[in-house]
Amino acid sequence: MATVRPSRAGKLAAQVSKHVPKMIILIGLMAAMSGLLIGYNTAVIAPALEFVTRDFALGPFMQGVAVSSVLFGGFVGALLAGGLIRRTGERPTLLATAILFAVGGVGAAVSESFLPWLLWRTVTGLGVGAATMVAPLYVSETVPPRVRGALVSIIQLTITLGILASYLAGAVWTPTQAWQPMLLIGAAPAVLLLLITLAVPESPRWYLLHGRRAEAERAHSRLSGGQGDPLPPQTVNVVTGNWRDLFVGRNFMVLVLATGLFAFANLSGIDAILYYAPVIFAQVGFGGAYGPILATVAIGVVNVVATLIAMALIDRLGRRPLLIGGLVPMAASLIVLAIVLANGQGAAWSNIVAVSCLGLFVLAFGLSLGPLPYVLMSELFPLALRGTGMGIASATAWGVNVLVSLTFPVLVEAFGLALVLGFYGVISIAALIFVLALVPETRGRSLELIEANLASGRPVRDLGLPLPANARSS
């Protein structure tokens, strides 16, 4: 009788099943659903806005309010999530986030007047803000250091996929001029997030923080499948740190670093380019009804590809090399683009250069300031202050996002597109200096080592180095 040999794909699947605990796969799916919901629900307003404006008879100011409702909700949600995590845990907060996404999406889709619509979009924003801090927090505390960067980066990858999906949803329903299904479909991944979260345990580190060692051991065993490193010793003897401790000593420098990275990420101009891409492409030479939209979709694809590359490299090359290697072309591409728009707009060669610069900028952002602020903020805060610190950092991201989204068209009208993009390029240069001065290399380092370095008084720049001898012996 002939024997059936397993295929190469079958062998690979068996190896993955053997070496990767099932819980790690579930956590990756949880991160993916979180990012998909964030990206889709923030960007879907772009294709929907024209029809929302028509149905609710919105003026220019109220259009801005409609666009900013989710972003404002994100700011509030990120701030509130830290306190909810301290009191109830990361898993309950994830469950609440999934419910907010589902209820907000359905509520907005069935709204018949603007005020309820605005309310439900703000509810969706609360989920967006909470997800941006609790998802990377949970991932960072529950997966091994060797894959932590890649798994946290899944969130940024699926944010880009969510943005791209919202553009595609707009392409599907624009012919019927129906915004309701665009918003309704954004609630669907929330059901999957809810089911996945019900299947995973609470973070063992959250249990340790609350003095519940036995429950921490059980959760750690479920997560590792008996294959991982032992649970670290309980080093925190208080239920939670006081939020004021974030503004003292080395903790404050960690806060400056985390919030600074998110501020630079949003001030770099990426939000303006993604939200106003059709307008920008029309100015650099893409004409016709579909030219700017198709170019915008292409930029979305570049963003996805760049994030995939970053995921493959983040735990191989490290955090600092990717940040530095991305910020240099980010700054260069925007400055060249500004020069081209100021001096050669309208010429065929200038359009090619302009589009190439936009593509290079998005590619470099996706490799660096796109995923890495999420990764680093989830690694650097001490355990007792991690939820609060990440909440403030995430809120900073949404606050700056609102600022850029509201000011970009005003600045372009006042100073011109070239000068505004050149200003964003200068901000990328400032971000490079910031990274060189402060960002540590944390690749492969345990969260406990990073926190021990912080407690020993080491500068933030050195938090990823081996523990000093005097700290090891103490």
C-alpha positions as CSV (number, residue, x, y, z in Angstrom):
1,M,0.0,0.0,0.0
2,A,1.3,3.4,-0.9
3,T,2.0,5.8,1.9
4,V,0.7,9.4,1.7
5,R,3.5,11.8,2.4
6,P,2.5,15.1,4.1
7,S,2.9,18.2,1.9
8,R,5.4,20.9,2.6
9,A,2.6,23.2,3.6
10,G,1.2,20.5,5.9
11,K,4.6,20.1,7.6
12,L,4.9,23.9,8.0
13,A,1.4,24.0,9.6
14,A,2.4,21.2,12.0
15,Q,5.5,23.0,13.0
16,V,3.6,26.2,13.6
17,S,1.0,24.3,15.7
18,K,3.8,22.7,17.7
19,H,5.9,25.8,18.4
20,V,3.3,28.6,18.6
21,P,0.8,28.3,21.5
22,K,-2.8,28.6,20.4
23,M,-3.3,31.5,22.7
24,I,-0.6,33.5,20.9
25,I,-2.6,33.0,17.7
26,L,-5.7,34.2,19.4
27,I,-3.9,37.2,20.7
28,G,-2.7,38.0,17.2
29,L,-6.3,37.8,16.0
30,M,-7.4,40.0,18.8
31,A,-4.8,42.6,17.8
32,A,-5.9,42.3,14.2
33,M,-9.5,42.9,14.9
34,S,-8.7,45.9,17.1
35,G,-6.6,47.5,14.4
36,L,-9.1,46.8,11.7
37,L,-11.9,48.4,13.8
38,I,-9.7,51.5,14.5
39,G,-8.6,52.0,10.9
40,Y,-12.0,51.4,9.3
41,N,-14.1,53.5,11.7
42,T,-11.8,56.5,11.5
43,A,-11.4,56.6,7.8
44,V,-14.9,55.6,6.6
45,I,-16.0,59.2,7.0
46,A,-14.0,60.1,3.9
47,P,-16.2,58.3,1.4
48,A,-19.4,58.7,3.5
49,L,-19.1,62.5,4.2
50,E,-20.5,63.7,0.9
51,F,-23.8,61.7,1.4
52,V,-24.0,62.5,5.1
53,T,-23.7,66.1,4.3
54,R,-26.5,65.9,1.7
55,D,-28.9,63.9,3.9
56,F,-28.4,66.1,7.1
57,A,-27.9,69.4,5.2
58,L,-24.5,70.1,6.9
59,G,-22.6,73.4,6.4
60,P,-18.8,73.5,6.3
61,F,-18.4,73.9,10.1
62,M,-20.7,71.0,10.8
63,Q,-18.9,68.9,8.3
64,G,-15.8,69.5,10.4
65,V,-17.7,68.4,13.5
66,A,-18.9,65.3,11.7
67,V,-15.3,64.3,10.7
68,S,-13.9,65.1,14.2
69,S,-16.5,63.3,16.2
70,V,-14.7,59.9,16.1
71,L,-11.4,61.6,16.8
72,F,-12.7,63.5,19.8
73,G,-14.2,60.3,21.1
74,G,-10.8,58.6,20.6
75,F,-9.2,61.3,22.8
76,V,-11.7,60.8,25.6
77,G,-11.8,57.0,25.2
78,A,-8.0,56.7,25.5
79,L,-8.0,58.8,28.7
80,L,-10.8,56.8,30.3
81,A,-9.5,53.4,29.4
82,G,-6.5,53.6,31.8
83,G,-8.8,54.0,34.8
84,L,-11.1,51.2,33.6
85,I,-8.1,48.9,33.2
86,R,-6.9,49.6,36.7
87,R,-10.2,48.8,38.3
88,T,-11.5,46.0,36.2
89,G,-8.6,44.6,34.1
90,E,-7.5,44.5,30.5
91,R,-9.8,41.8,29.3
92,P,-13.0,43.5,30.5
93,T,-11.8,46.7,28.9
94,L,-11.4,44.9,25.6
95,L,-14.9,43.5,25.9
96,A,-16.3,46.9,26.6
97,T,-14.4,48.2,23.6
98,A,-15.9,45.6,21.3
99,I,-19.4,46.6,22.6
100,L,-18.7,50.3,21.9
101,F,-17.7,49.5,18.3
102,A,-20.8,47.3,17.7
103,V,-23.3,49.7,19.3
104,G,-21.8,52.8,17.8
105,G,-21.6,51.4,14.3
106,V,-25.2,50.2,14.3
107,G,-26.5,53.3,16.0
108,A,-24.9,55.6,13.5
109,A,-26.1,53.5,10.6
110,V,-29.8,53.7,11.6
111,S,-29.8,57.4,12.7
112,E,-32.3,59.5,10.9
113,S,-31.1,62.9,12.1
114,F,-27.7,64.5,12.7
115,L,-27.6,64.7,16.5
116,P,-28.1,61.0,17.1
117,W,-25.7,60.2,14.3
118,L,-23.1,62.5,16.0
119,L,-23.7,60.8,19.3
120,W,-23.2,57.3,18.0
121,R,-20.1,58.3,16.0
122,T,-18.7,59.7,19.2
123,V,-19.5,56.4,21.0
124,T,-17.5,54.6,18.2
125,G,-14.7,57.0,18.9
126,L,-14.7,56.0,22.5
127,G,-14.0,52.4,21.3
128,V,-11.3,53.7,18.9
129,G,-9.5,55.5,21.7
130,A,-9.8,52.6,24.2
131,A,-8.6,50.1,21.6
132,T,-5.5,52.1,20.7
133,M,-4.2,51.7,24.3
134,V,-5.6,48.5,25.6
135,A,-4.9,46.3,22.6
136,P,-1.1,47.0,22.5
137,L,-1.0,46.8,26.3
138,Y,-2.6,43.4,26.4
139,V,-0.4,42.1,23.6
140,S,2.8,43.4,25.1
141,E,2.1,41.8,28.5
142,T,1.0,38.4,27.2
143,V,3.4,37.4,24.4
144,P,7.1,36.4,24.5
145,P,9.7,39.2,24.0
146,R,10.9,37.6,20.8
147,V,7.6,38.2,19.0
148,R,6.3,41.2,21.0
149,G,7.3,43.8,18.4
150,A,5.8,41.9,15.5
151,L,2.5,41.2,17.3
152,V,2.0,44.7,18.5
153,S,2.7,45.9,15.0
154,I,-0.2,43.8,13.8
155,I,-2.4,46.5,15.2
156,Q,-0.8,49.1,12.9
157,L,-0.9,46.7,10.0
158,T,-4.6,46.1,10.4
159,I,-5.2,49.9,10.9
160,T,-3.9,50.4,7.4
161,L,-6.0,47.5,6.1
162,G,-9.0,49.0,7.8
163,I,-8.3,52.3,6.1
164,L,-8.0,50.6,2.8
165,A,-11.2,48.6,3.4
166,S,-13.1,51.8,4.1
167,Y,-11.9,53.2,0.7
168,L,-13.1,50.0,-1.0
169,A,-16.4,50.2,0.9
170,G,-16.8,53.7,-0.4
171,A,-16.2,52.5,-4.0
172,V,-18.9,49.8,-3.6
173,W,-21.6,52.0,-2.2
174,T,-20.8,55.4,-3.8
175,P,-22.8,54.5,-6.9
176,T,-25.9,54.1,-4.7
177,Q,-25.0,57.2,-2.6
178,A,-25.7,55.2,0.5
179,W,-23.6,55.9,3.6
180,Q,-25.5,53.7,6.0
181,P,-24.0,50.3,4.9
182,M,-20.5,51.9,4.9
183,L,-21.0,52.6,8.7
184,L,-22.8,49.3,9.4
185,I,-20.2,47.1,8.0
186,G,-17.6,48.7,10.3
187,A,-19.4,47.1,13.3
188,A,-19.0,43.5,12.0
189,P,-15.4,42.9,13.2
190,A,-16.5,44.0,16.7
191,V,-18.4,40.7,17.0
192,L,-15.2,38.7,16.3
193,L,-13.3,40.9,18.7
194,L,-15.9,40.1,21.4
195,L,-15.7,36.3,20.8
196,I,-11.9,36.2,20.7
197,T,-11.6,38.3,23.9
198,L,-14.0,35.8,25.7
199,A,-11.6,33.0,24.8
200,V,-8.3,34.6,26.2
201,P,-7.4,35.1,29.9
202,E,-6.6,38.2,31.8
203,S,-3.1,39.5,31.6
204,P,-0.9,37.7,34.2
205,R,0.9,41.0,34.9
206,W,-2.4,42.6,35.8
207,Y,-3.1,39.8,38.3
208,L,0.4,40.3,39.7
209,L,-0.1,44.0,40.1
210,H,-3.2,43.3,42.2
211,G,-1.4,40.7,44.4
212,R,-3.3,37.7,42.8
213,R,-0.4,35.3,42.2
214,A,-2.3,32.1,41.9
215,E,-4.6,33.5,39.2
216,A,-1.5,35.0,37.5
217,E,0.1,31.5,37.4
218,R,-3.1,30.0,35.8
219,A,-3.4,32.7,33.2
220,H,0.3,32.4,32.4
221,S,0.0,28.7,32.0
222,R,-2.9,29.1,29.6
223,L,-1.1,31.7,27.5
224,S,2.2,29.8,27.2
225,G,0.8,26.3,26.8
226,G,3.5,25.1,29.2
227,Q,6.2,26.1,26.7
228,G,7.2,29.6,27.8
229,D,9.5,31.1,30.4
230,P,8.3,31.0,34.0
231,L,6.2,33.9,35.3
232,P,8.4,36.7,36.6
233,P,8.5,37.2,40.4
234,Q,6.0,39.7,41.8
235,T,7.8,42.9,42.3
236,V,4.9,45.3,42.8
237,N,3.3,45.3,46.2
238,V,0.7,48.1,45.6
239,V,-2.6,47.8,43.7
240,T,-1.7,50.7,41.4
241,G,0.7,53.6,41.1
242,N,-0.6,57.2,41.5
243,W,-1.0,58.9,38.2
244,R,1.1,61.8,39.6
245,D,4.1,59.5,39.6
246,L,4.1,59.7,35.9
247,F,5.3,63.3,36.2
248,V,8.2,62.5,38.5
249,G,11.8,61.5,37.7
250,R,12.5,58.9,35.0
251,N,8.8,58.1,34.7
252,F,8.3,61.6,33.3
253,M,10.9,61.0,30.7
254,V,9.2,57.8,29.6
255,L,5.9,59.8,29.3
256,V,7.7,62.5,27.3
257,L,9.1,59.8,25.0
258,A,5.8,58.0,24.4
259,T,3.7,61.1,24.0
260,G,6.4,62.7,21.9
261,L,6.5,59.7,19.4
262,F,2.8,59.9,18.9
263,A,2.8,63.6,18.6
264,F,5.6,63.5,15.9
265,A,3.8,60.6,14.1
266,N,0.7,62.7,13.7
267,L,2.4,66.0,13.2
268,S,4.5,64.5,10.4
269,G,1.6,65.0,8.0
270,I,0.5,61.4,7.6
271,D,-3.1,62.2,8.7
272,A,-3.3,65.1,6.3
273,I,-2.0,63.0,3.5
274,L,-4.4,60.1,4.2
275,Y,-7.5,62.1,4.9
276,Y,-7.0,64.7,2.2
277,A,-5.2,62.4,-0.4
278,P,-7.7,63.0,-3.2
279,V,-7.3,66.8,-2.9
280,I,-3.5,66.5,-2.8
281,F,-3.4,64.2,-5.8
282,A,-5.7,66.5,-7.7
283,Q,-3.2,69.3,-7.1
284,V,-0.2,67.3,-8.2
285,G,-1.7,66.3,-11.5
286,F,-4.2,63.5,-11.2
287,G,-7.3,64.5,-13.0
288,G,-10.7,63.1,-13.8
289,A,-13.4,61.7,-11.6
290,Y,-11.5,58.5,-10.6
291,G,-7.8,59.6,-10.8
292,P,-7.4,61.0,-7.3
293,I,-9.5,58.2,-5.8
294,L,-7.4,55.5,-7.5
295,A,-4.2,57.2,-6.5
296,T,-5.5,57.3,-2.9
297,V,-6.2,53.6,-2.9
298,A,-2.6,53.0,-4.2
299,I,-1.3,55.0,-1.3
300,G,-3.3,52.8,1.0
301,V,-1.7,49.7,-0.5
302,V,1.8,51.2,-0.1
303,N,0.9,51.8,3.6
304,V,-0.1,48.2,4.1
305,V,3.0,46.8,2.3
306,A,5.3,49.0,4.4
307,T,3.7,47.8,7.6
308,L,4.1,44.2,6.6
309,I,7.8,44.9,6.0
310,A,8.1,46.5,9.4
311,M,6.5,43.5,11.1
312,A,9.1,41.3,9.5
313,L,12.0,43.5,10.6
314,I,11.0,44.9,13.9
315,D,12.2,42.0,16.0
316,R,15.2,41.4,13.8
317,L,16.7,44.8,13.2
318,G,15.2,46.5,16.2
319,R,13.3,49.7,17.0
320,R,15.9,52.4,16.7
321,P,17.2,51.3,13.2
322,L,13.7,51.3,11.8
323,L,12.8,54.7,13.3
324,I,16.0,56.3,12.1
325,G,15.9,54.6,8.7
326,G,12.3,55.7,8.2
327,L,12.5,59.3,9.4
328,V,15.4,60.3,7.0
329,P,13.4,59.5,3.8
330,M,10.2,60.9,5.4
331,A,11.9,64.3,5.9
332,A,13.6,64.2,2.5
333,S,10.6,63.2,0.5
334,L,8.4,66.0,1.9
335,I,11.0,68.7,1.5
336,V,11.7,67.6,-2.1
337,L,7.9,67.5,-2.7
338,A,7.5,71.0,-1.3
339,I,10.3,72.3,-3.6
340,V,8.7,70.6,-6.6
341,L,5.2,72.0,-5.9
342,A,6.6,75.5,-5.4
343,N,8.7,75.6,-8.6
344,G,7.6,73.1,-11.1
345,Q,3.9,72.4,-10.6
346,G,2.1,71.5,-13.9
347,A,5.1,70.0,-15.7
348,A,4.9,66.3,-16.4
349,W,8.2,65.6,-14.7
350,S,7.1,67.4,-11.6
351,N,3.9,65.3,-11.3
352,I,5.9,62.1,-11.4
353,V,8.4,63.4,-8.8
354,A,5.5,64.6,-6.6
355,V,3.7,61.3,-6.7
356,S,6.9,59.4,-6.1
357,C,7.7,61.6,-3.0
358,L,4.2,60.9,-1.6
359,G,4.6,57.2,-2.1
360,L,8.1,57.2,-0.5
361,F,6.8,59.2,2.5
362,V,4.0,56.8,3.2
363,L,6.3,53.8,2.7
364,A,8.9,55.3,5.2
365,F,6.1,56.2,7.6
366,G,4.8,52.6,7.5
367,L,8.2,51.3,8.4
368,S,8.8,53.6,11.3
369,L,6.5,56.1,12.9
370,G,3.5,54.1,12.0
371,P,3.9,50.9,14.1
372,L,6.8,51.8,16.5
373,P,5.1,54.3,18.8
374,Y,2.6,51.5,19.7
375,V,5.4,49.1,20.3
376,L,7.5,51.3,22.5
377,M,4.7,52.8,24.6
378,S,3.7,49.2,25.5
379,E,7.2,48.3,26.6
380,L,8.6,51.3,28.5
381,F,6.1,52.3,31.2
382,P,6.5,50.6,34.6
383,L,3.8,48.0,35.4
384,A,2.0,50.1,38.0
385,L,1.7,53.0,35.7
386,R,1.5,51.3,32.3
387,G,-2.3,51.6,31.8
388,T,-2.4,55.3,32.8
389,G,0.7,56.2,30.8
390,M,-0.5,54.4,27.7
391,G,-3.8,56.1,28.1
392,I,-2.2,59.6,28.1
393,A,0.1,58.6,25.1
394,S,-2.9,57.3,23.1
395,A,-4.9,60.4,24.0
396,T,-2.1,62.6,22.7
397,A,-2.2,60.8,19.4
398,W,-5.9,61.5,19.0
399,G,-5.6,65.1,20.2
400,V,-2.9,65.9,17.7
401,N,-4.9,64.0,15.0
402,V,-7.9,66.4,15.6
403,L,-5.5,69.4,15.4
404,V,-3.9,68.3,12.1
405,S,-7.3,67.3,10.5
406,L,-8.9,70.6,11.4
407,T,-5.9,72.9,10.5
408,F,-4.6,71.3,7.3
409,P,-7.2,72.8,4.9
410,V,-6.9,76.2,6.7
411,L,-3.1,76.2,6.5
412,V,-3.2,75.2,2.8
413,E,-5.6,78.0,2.0
414,A,-3.4,80.5,3.9
415,F,0.1,79.4,2.9
416,G,-0.2,77.0,0.0
417,L,0.3,73.2,-0.1
418,A,4.0,73.4,-0.8
419,L,4.8,75.4,2.3
420,V,2.6,73.2,4.6
421,L,4.2,70.0,3.3
422,G,7.6,71.5,3.7
423,F,6.7,72.4,7.3
424,Y,5.8,68.7,7.9
425,G,9.2,67.7,6.5
426,V,10.9,70.0,9.1
427,I,8.9,68.3,11.8
428,S,10.3,64.9,10.6
429,I,13.8,66.3,11.1
430,A,12.9,67.3,14.6
431,A,11.5,63.8,15.2
432,L,14.8,62.3,14.0
433,I,16.7,64.3,16.6
434,F,14.2,63.3,19.2
435,V,14.7,59.6,18.4
436,L,18.5,59.8,18.3
437,A,18.5,61.5,21.8
438,L,15.9,59.4,23.7
439,V,14.7,56.2,22.1
440,P,16.2,53.0,23.6
441,E,16.7,49.7,21.8
442,T,14.3,47.2,23.4
443,R,14.4,44.3,20.9
444,G,14.2,41.0,22.7
445,R,14.3,42.6,26.2
446,S,11.8,41.5,28.9
447,L,9.4,44.1,30.3
448,E,10.9,43.3,33.7
449,L,14.4,44.2,32.6
450,I,13.2,47.5,31.1
451,E,11.4,48.3,34.3
452,A,14.4,47.3,36.5
453,N,16.7,49.6,34.4
454,L,14.2,52.4,34.9
455,A,14.1,51.8,38.7
456,S,17.9,51.8,38.8
457,G,18.0,55.4,37.5
458,R,19.2,54.7,34.0
459,P,18.5,57.3,31.3
460,V,15.6,56.5,29.1
461,R,18.0,56.1,26.2
462,D,19.6,53.1,28.0
463,L,16.5,51.2,29.2
464,G,17.2,48.3,26.9
465,L,20.8,47.7,28.1
466,P,21.7,44.8,30.4
467,L,21.0,45.5,34.0
468,P,24.0,47.2,35.9
469,A,25.9,45.0,38.2
470,N,25.0,47.0,41.3
471,A,21.3,46.6,40.4
472,R,21.6,42.9,39.9
473,S,23.2,42.4,43.2
474,S,20.7,44.5,45.1
